[in-house]
Amino acid sequence: MTREQKLERQADRVEGSLVKERDRVLAMPVDDGGRGPRLDHLSGLRTTLSAANVARGLVPHLLDASQRDVAYDVLEEVYSTIDWNIPLDPRTQASRPLPAGFSGGVLHLDGATPGVKP
């Protein structure tokens, strides 16, 4: 199995966790007060997951072999961070920040590279 295939599986697992948590939150009482912030939190994580998935698809087309491993390392950390943040309650718990190599929905490989924009 290639590194890209492993990352695809990881992304699929994270997406499955997001869907399960979304369904759990939607089953919460509307007047709970936590439903809206939780859904916003999950929506933001889903947007980040989408950006990471697009970047992952671009990596083999835009980067040479020497840069791919670094990009895949960053994306692996992005997926792990999203997964870590899924169960958090944004009202009471701080989210783990995304790695520096992935900010603003852009994959940054080093300080001099503008990044791979999905």
N, C-alpha and C positions, 0 to 999 in steps of 0.2 A: 504494500500500500504506500502510495506517495505521500509526501508531507502535505500537499494540497488536499488530497483525499481525507487525510486525518483531520485537517482543519475544517473541511466541509462537514464531516461527522460531528465535530465539536460544535460547529455552528448550528447544526440540526438539533442537537441535544439542548443547546441554549434556547433555541426557538421553542422547542417543546416545553421547556420549563417556563418560558414567558407566557405561553398559551395557557398552561395549567394555572399559573398564578393569576392571570387575567380572569379566567373563569371563576376562580375562587373569590376574587375581589368583586366580581359582578354579582356573585351570590350573596354578598354582604348586604345588610339592610342599608337602604339609601340614607336614612337619617343617622347613620353611624358617625358621620363626619370625617371618616378616614377614607371613604371610597373614592372621592374625587382626587385627593392628593395621590393616593396609591395608583389610580388609573393614569394620572399624569406622569408619575414616576415610571410606570411600565411602558407608557407610550414613548418616553424619552429613551429608554433602554432599547426599545424596538427600533427606533430611528437609528441609534448607534449601531445596532446589529446589522441593519440594512446597509449602512455606509461601510462597515467592515466587510460585509459580503461582497459588495461591489469592488472594493479595493482588492480583496483576495482574488477576484476574477481578473483584475487588470494586471496583477503582479507578473504572471508569466508572459504577458504581452509587452510590458513596458520596462521590465527590469532584466538585466543580464543575470546569469547564474550566480555570480558573486554577491549580488544584492538581494537575491530572493530569500536566502536563509534569514537575513536580518529582518526583512519584511514579514516573513512568516513567524519569526519570534515575536515581533510586535503584535501581530494579529492574534497569535495564540494568547498573549497576555490580555488583549482586548476582550476576547471571548471569555476568558476566565474572570475578568473584572465584571463584565456584564452579568455572568452567572452568579458571582458573589453578591452583586447588588440587588438581584431579583427579590429576595424575601425581605429586604429592609423596608421599614416604615419611614418615609421621608419626613414625617412630623417629629420623629424622636431619634432617628439614627442617621448619621452622616454616611453618605455613599463613599465607597472606595474610588479614588480618582482613576481615570483612564491613564495608561502609560503616556509619557511625554512624547513618544513616537507616534501617537495617534491623538491629535487634538483638532478640534473644529471639524471633525469628520474627514480629516486629511491624514494620510499615512506619511510620516516624516522619517526618512532614513538617517539623516544627519542634519546638523545645523545649516549646512550649505545647500541642501537639496530642498526645493520648494515642496516636494511631496507628490504623492499619487492621489489625485482628487477623483473620487468616485463620481 
